[in-house]
């Protein structure tokens, strides 16, 4: 294993993080906030650590998947550790476990929070908190690859280790070009939503904050009541549209922005994604009308927003859905396991894996009737190779295994079952709010520190889709 190259790549990632803290420093200085000192110290510490690591590292030698997995896993852990410095040094979250949880939640676009009153925070802290979402949405390691093409083949391995989905789509031959094009699309979508939210009545600052949370499908807000604080259907509708857009494979956006809408319209995963959203919206709206006595307008408005927010793993709220009827809450809990499309900023299992699993199940039923038949699994016109099918089945098994083990651990520390199940599902799927003690009207502050530490690990395991993290704990990974 090329440990020097790993060290160099990790150093470059930390240097990018130090640079990303600079806008928050300027914002704190602009508004005369004392937190500027915390940001300055954090930038210096992070830049020094990153610089020393980059200087001691080397780009020579053979580079393979193991280096990519190591950089992705340790990179995200280091990002959360150094990104928590502004919270700790400013006194906003003096407990390192809380600060690490909040930062990991930001970078992994989970949106789970331990801060009980957002509206007393400085603009510098709020901006950094939401910027971690935006950086983590497309992936800060992908950003590093885009900015530093000299990483060459290492960039390909890191790209594959970080980008979500059972397959990795390159829109251009070179991985650095692909990374830059994806970030260009990300910037275009970000700029469009910022402008629309401003026109809809938000101030510039809140437009940035909520756009970062939307396009990254993260959910951090500057308001205690989240999007409900604005009580604006227009704002909700804009955010719903961009949550749906952000939950679609960004490779398809690449073609759409160039006038070729056919790939997106014909894509089986997008069709299933839209179908699940539509059916879930109708079921929840009907349940709210029939079981909770909501008016048709109120039921449709709240169901549309919350179904979209939960399935895309954004986590914004316009209502306390923990008070909704049992069927609606159960459906929202199930949607936490669905997530967005592969190659999107959405989390959880992903629609593509669910589609592949159902196609595989269908094939098994046919083979029971025709044992000698050779029946390939197809998604649209594409044949799904057995390797991908095995990968998806193993992923699903491991996802449920980790889910079960984490729930057992959380309940062993006194957390009730509903809160434990939804907390693990919401952090492993990078959703944010859950049910019970971690519902949309509460947060994760009351949980024991050991639970927060475990859920922080669940966030990065979910964001890097299990294999990337778990493989580094195998004995064979470290053998030369």
C-alpha positions in Angstrom: 0.0 0.0 0.0 1.3 3.4 -0.9 1.0 5.1 2.5 2.9 8.2 1.4 0.4 8.9 -1.4 -2.4 8.4 1.1 -0.8 11.0 3.4 -0.4 13.4 0.5 -4.0 13.1 -0.6 -5.3 13.5 2.9 -3.1 16.6 3.3 -4.5 18.1 0.2 -8.1 17.4 1.4 -7.3 19.3 4.6 -5.9 22.2 2.7 -9.1 22.4 0.7 -11.1 22.3 4.0 -8.9 25.2 5.4 -9.7 27.2 2.3 -13.4 26.5 2.6 -13.4 28.0 6.1 -12.2 31.4 4.8 -15.7 32.7 3.7 -17.0 32.0 7.2 -14.1 34.0 8.7 -14.8 36.9 6.4 -18.5 36.8 7.3 -17.8 36.8 11.0 -15.4 39.8 10.5 -18.0 41.6 8.3 -20.7 41.3 11.0 -18.3 42.0 13.9 -18.8 38.6 15.5 -16.3 37.3 18.0 -16.3 33.9 16.3 -13.8 35.2 13.8 -11.0 34.3 16.2 -12.2 30.7 16.3 -12.3 30.5 12.5 -8.8 32.0 12.2 -7.4 29.6 14.6 -9.2 26.7 12.9 -7.9 27.7 9.5 -4.3 27.9 10.8 -4.5 24.5 12.5 -6.1 22.8 9.6 -3.8 24.4 7.0 -0.7 23.5 9.0 -1.8 19.9 9.5 -2.7 19.6 5.8 0.5 21.2 4.6 2.7 19.0 6.8 0.9 15.9 5.6 1.1 16.9 1.9 4.8 17.7 2.2 5.6 14.4 3.9 3.6 12.4 1.3 4.6 11.4 -2.2 2.8 10.8 -5.4 5.1 8.0 -6.6 4.5 4.3 -6.7 1.6 2.0 -7.6 -1.9 3.3 -6.8 -4.9 1.0 -6.5 -8.3 0.6 -4.9 -6.9 0.3 -1.4 -5.4 3.8 -1.5 -8.7 5.1 -2.7 -10.7 3.5 0.1 -8.2 4.7 2.7 -8.3 8.3 1.5 -12.1 8.3 1.3 -12.6 6.9 4.7 -9.9 8.7 6.6 -10.5 11.8 4.6 -14.1 12.1 5.8 -13.1 11.3 9.4 -10.4 14.0 9.3 -12.7 16.5 7.7 -15.2 16.1 10.5 -12.5 16.3 13.2 -10.9 19.5 11.9 -14.2 20.9 10.7 -15.5 20.7 14.3 -12.8 23.1 15.5 -14.9 26.3 14.9 -17.7 24.8 17.1 -15.3 23.8 19.9 -13.1 27.0 19.9 -16.1 29.3 19.7 -17.8 27.6 22.6 -20.9 26.8 20.6 -20.4 23.0 21.1 -17.5 22.7 23.7 -18.0 18.9 24.0 -15.8 17.3 21.2 -18.3 14.5 20.7 -21.2 16.9 20.1 -19.0 19.0 17.8 -17.8 16.0 15.8 -21.5 14.8 15.5 -22.6 18.1 14.2 -19.8 18.4 11.7 -20.1 14.8 10.5 -23.8 15.4 10.1 -22.9 18.4 7.9 -20.4 16.8 5.7 -22.4 13.6 5.2 -25.5 15.7 4.5 -27.4 14.0 7.2 -28.8 17.1 8.8 -29.1 15.6 12.3 -28.3 18.3 14.9 -27.4 18.6 18.6 -27.8 22.4 18.6 -31.0 23.3 20.5 -31.4 27.0 19.5 -30.2 27.9 16.0 -31.4 31.5 16.0 -28.8 32.6 18.6 -25.9 31.4 16.5 -23.7 33.9 14.7 -23.8 34.1 10.9 -20.3 32.8 10.6 -21.1 29.6 12.5 -24.4 29.1 10.6 -22.7 29.7 7.3 -19.9 27.1 8.1 -22.5 24.7 9.3 -24.5 24.8 6.0 -21.3 25.0 3.9 -20.3 21.6 5.2 -23.5 20.3 3.6 -22.7 21.9 0.2 -19.1 20.6 0.3 -20.2 17.1 1.3 -23.1 16.9 -1.1 -21.0 16.3 -4.2 -18.0 15.2 -2.2 -15.1 17.2 -1.0 -12.7 14.5 -2.2 -14.3 14.7 -5.7 -13.7 18.4 -5.4 -10.1 17.8 -4.5 -9.7 15.5 -7.6 -11.3 18.3 -9.8 -8.9 20.9 -8.5 -5.8 18.8 -8.4 -5.8 16.6 -11.6 -2.1 15.6 -10.8 -3.6 12.9 -8.5 -4.2 11.0 -11.8 -5.2 7.4 -11.3 -5.5 8.0 -7.6 -8.4 10.3 -8.4 -10.2 7.5 -10.2 -10.0 5.3 -7.2 -11.1 8.0 -4.8 -13.9 8.9 -7.1 -15.1 5.3 -7.1 -14.8 5.1 -3.4 -16.8 8.3 -2.6 -19.4 8.6 -5.3 -22.7 6.8 -4.3 -24.4 4.1 -6.3 -23.8 0.5 -7.4 -22.1 1.7 -10.6 -20.0 4.8 -11.2 -20.8 7.0 -14.2 -18.1 9.0 -15.9 -19.5 11.7 -18.3 -16.0 12.4 -19.8 -13.0 10.1 -20.4 -10.8 11.7 -17.7 -12.0 11.5 -14.1 -10.7 15.1 -13.3 -12.8 16.4 -16.2 -15.8 14.5 -14.9 -15.4 15.9 -11.4 -15.1 19.5 -12.8 -18.2 19.0 -15.0 -20.2 17.6 -12.1 -19.2 20.6 -9.9 -20.2 23.0 -12.7 -23.7 21.5 -12.8 -23.7 21.6 -9.0 -22.9 25.4 -9.1 -25.5 26.1 -11.7 -28.2 24.4 -9.7 -27.0 26.1 -6.5 -27.0 29.6 -8.1 -30.5 29.0 -9.6 -32.0 28.1 -6.3 -30.4 30.9 -4.4 -31.8 33.4 -6.9 -35.3 31.9 -6.8 -35.5 31.8 -3.0 -34.4 35.4 -2.9 -37.1 36.3 -5.3 -39.6 34.3 -3.2 -38.9 36.4 -0.2 -35.9 35.1 1.7 -33.0 37.4 2.4 -29.7 36.6 0.7 -28.2 34.9 3.8 -31.1 32.5 4.3 -31.2 31.8 0.6 -27.6 30.6 0.7 -28.2 28.6 3.9 -31.3 26.8 2.6 -29.9 26.3 -0.9 -26.8 24.6 0.5 -29.2 22.3 2.5 -31.4 21.6 -0.5 -28.9 20.8 -3.3 -26.8 18.7 -1.0 -30.0 17.0 0.4 -28.8 17.9 3.8 -31.4 19.9 5.7 -29.5 22.3 8.0 -31.6 25.5 8.4 -31.0 28.8 10.1 -34.4 28.6 11.8 -35.5 26.5 14.7 -38.8 25.7 12.9 -36.9 24.8 9.7 -38.9 25.8 6.5 -42.1 26.1 8.5 -40.8 29.4 9.8 -41.4 31.1 6.5 -45.0 29.8 6.1 -44.7 30.3 2.3 -46.0 27.8 -0.2 -43.9 29.4 -2.9 -40.7 28.8 -0.9 -41.8 25.3 -0.1 -42.5 24.6 -3.8 -39.1 25.9 -4.9 -37.4 23.7 -2.3 -39.5 20.7 -3.3 -38.5 21.1 -7.0 -34.8 21.4 -6.1 -34.9 18.5 -3.7 -36.3 16.3 -6.5 -33.7 17.6 -8.9 -30.9 16.9 -6.4 -32.1 13.4 -5.9 -31.5 12.5 -9.6 -28.2 11.3 -11.0 -26.1 14.3 -11.8 -24.7 12.6 -14.9 -28.2 12.9 -16.3 -28.3 16.6 -15.5 -25.1 16.9 -17.5 -26.9 15.7 -20.6 -30.1 17.6 -19.9 -28.2 20.9 -19.5 -26.8 20.3 -23.0 -30.3 19.9 -24.4 -30.4 16.1 -24.5 -33.3 15.2 -22.2 -33.8 11.7 -23.6 -31.4 9.9 -21.1 -33.2 11.4 -18.1 -36.7 10.7 -19.5 -35.9 7.1 -20.5 -33.9 6.2 -17.4 -35.6 3.4 -15.5 -34.3 4.5 -12.2 -35.6 8.1 -12.6 -39.0 6.6 -13.6 -39.2 4.5 -10.5 -37.9 7.4 -8.4 -40.8 9.6 -9.6 -43.3 6.8 -9.2 -42.3 6.1 -5.6 -42.5 9.8 -4.8 -45.9 10.2 -6.5 -47.5 7.1 -4.9 -46.1 7.9 -1.4 -47.4 11.5 -1.7 -50.9 10.3 -2.6 -51.0 7.7 0.2 -49.8 10.2 2.9 -52.2 13.0 1.7 -55.2 10.6 1.7 -54.2 9.3 5.2 -53.9 12.9 6.5 -57.4 13.7 5.2 -59.1 10.5 6.3 -57.3 9.8 9.7 -56.2 13.3 10.8 -59.0 15.4 9.4 -56.8 17.7 7.4 -58.3 19.7 4.6 -57.4 18.6 1.1 -55.1 21.6 0.5 -53.3 21.3 3.8 -52.8 17.5 3.4 -51.5 17.9 -0.1 -49.1 20.7 0.8 -47.6 19.0 3.9 -47.5 15.5 2.3 -45.8 16.9 -0.8 -43.0 18.6 1.2 -42.4 15.9 3.8 -42.5 12.9 1.4 -40.0 14.6 -0.9 -37.8 15.8 2.0 -37.6 12.3 3.6 -37.2 10.2 0.5 -34.5 12.5 -1.0 -32.9 12.4 2.5 -33.0 16.2 2.8 -34.7 16.3 6.1 -36.3 19.8 6.0 -39.6 20.1 7.8 -42.8 22.1 7.5 -44.7 20.1 10.0 -44.2 17.8 13.0 -44.8 14.6 11.1 -44.2 12.6 14.3 -47.8 13.6 15.3 -49.2 12.3 12.0 -51.3 9.1 11.8 -49.5 5.8 12.2 -49.6 4.8 8.5 -48.1 8.1 7.4 -45.3 7.8 9.9 -44.7 4.2 8.9 -44.5 5.2 5.2 -42.0 8.0 6.0 -39.9 5.6 8.0 -39.9 3.2 5.0 -38.9 6.0 2.6 -35.8 6.6 4.8 -34.5 3.3 3.4 -35.2 4.3 -0.3 -33.2 7.5 -0.8 -32.4 9.2 -4.1 -30.9 7.9 -7.3 -27.4 6.7 -7.7 -25.0 9.5 -8.5 -27.2 12.1 -6.7 -26.6 13.9 -3.5 -29.3 11.8 -1.8 -28.4 9.1 0.7 -29.8 5.7 1.9 -30.0 2.5 -0.2 -30.7 4.2 -3.5 -33.5 3.6 -6.0 -31.2 1.8 -8.5 -30.3 -0.9 -5.9 -34.0 -1.4 -5.1 -34.8 -1.7 -8.8 -32.0 -4.2 -9.3 -33.1 -6.3 -6.3 -36.7 -6.5 -7.5 -35.5 -7.5 -11.0 -33.3 -10.2 -9.3 -36.3 -11.5 -7.3 -38.4 -11.6 -10.4 -35.7 -13.6 -12.2 -35.6 -16.1 -9.3 -39.4 -16.7 -9.6 -39.1 -17.3 -13.3 -36.1 -19.7 -12.8 -38.3 -21.7 -10.3 -40.6 -22.5 -13.2 -37.8 -22.8 -15.9 -34.7 -24.0 -14.1 -32.6 -24.4 -17.2 -33.4 -21.0 -18.7 -30.7 -18.3 -19.0 -32.4 -15.1 -17.9 -30.3 -12.0 -17.7 -31.4 -9.1 -15.3 -32.1 -6.0 -17.4 -32.5 -2.4 -16.4 -34.0 -0.8 -19.5 -31.8 -2.2 -22.4 -28.8 -2.7 -20.2 -27.9 -6.1 -18.8 -27.0 -6.1 -15.2 -23.8 -8.2 -14.7 -23.9 -10.9 -12.0 -21.1 -9.0 -10.2 -23.3 -5.9 -9.8 -26.3 -8.1 -8.7 -24.1 -9.8 -6.1 -22.8 -6.4 -4.9 -26.3 -5.1 -4.5 -27.5 -8.1 -2.6 -24.5 -8.1 -0.3 -24.9 -4.3 0.3 -28.5 -4.8 1.3 -27.6 -7.6 3.7 -24.8 -5.5 5.3 -27.1 -2.5 5.5 -29.7 -4.4 7.5 -27.0 -6.1 9.6 -25.4 -2.7 10.6 -28.9 -1.3 11.1 -29.8 -4.1 13.5 -26.6 -4.0 15.4 -26.7 -0.3 15.9 -30.3 -0.4 17.1 -29.4 -3.0 19.7 -26.6 -0.9 20.9 -28.7 2.3 21.1 -31.6 0.6 22.9 -29.1 -1.0 25.4 -28.3 2.5 26.5 -31.9 3.3 27.4 -33.3 4.9 24.2 -36.8 3.7 23.4 -37.3 1.4 20.4 -39.1 3.9 18.0 -36.5 6.6 18.7 -33.6 4.1 18.3 -34.8 2.6 15.0 -35.6 5.9 13.4 -32.3 7.5 14.7 -30.2 4.7 13.2 -32.3 4.7 10.0 -32.0 8.5 9.7 -28.2 8.6 10.3 -27.3 5.5 8.3 -29.5 6.8 5.5 -28.2 10.4 5.9 -31.8 11.6 6.4 -31.6 13.7 9.6 -34.9 13.9 11.6 -36.5 10.7 12.8 -39.4 9.8 15.0 -39.9 10.0 18.8 -37.1 11.6 20.7 -35.3 12.5 17.5 -38.4 13.8 15.6 -38.7 17.0 13.6 -39.7 19.0 16.7 -36.7 17.7 18.7 -33.1 16.8 17.9 -30.3 14.5 19.0 -29.0 16.6 21.9 -30.6 14.4 24.6 -29.0 11.2 23.4 -26.1 9.7 25.4 -22.6 10.6 24.2 -21.9 6.9 23.3 -25.0 6.9 21.1 -23.9 10.1 19.3 -20.5 8.6 18.7 -22.0 5.5 17.1 -24.4 7.5 15.0 -21.5 9.7 13.8 -20.0 6.4 12.5 -23.3 5.4 11.0 -23.3 8.7 9.0 -20.0 8.1 7.4 -20.7 4.4 6.8 -24.0 5.4 5.1 -22.4 8.3 3.1 -19.6 6.1 1.8 -22.0 3.2 1.3 -20.6 0.6 3.7 -17.9 -1.1 1.6 -15.5 1.8 1.6 -15.5 2.0 5.4 -15.9 -1.6 6.4 -13.1 -2.9 4.1 -10.4 -0.9 6.0 -11.2 -3.0 9.1 -10.4 -6.3 7.3 -7.0 -7.9 7.9 -6.3 -8.4 4.2 -6.7 -4.7 3.5 -3.4 -3.8 5.2 -1.3 -6.6 3.8 1.2 -5.6 1.1 
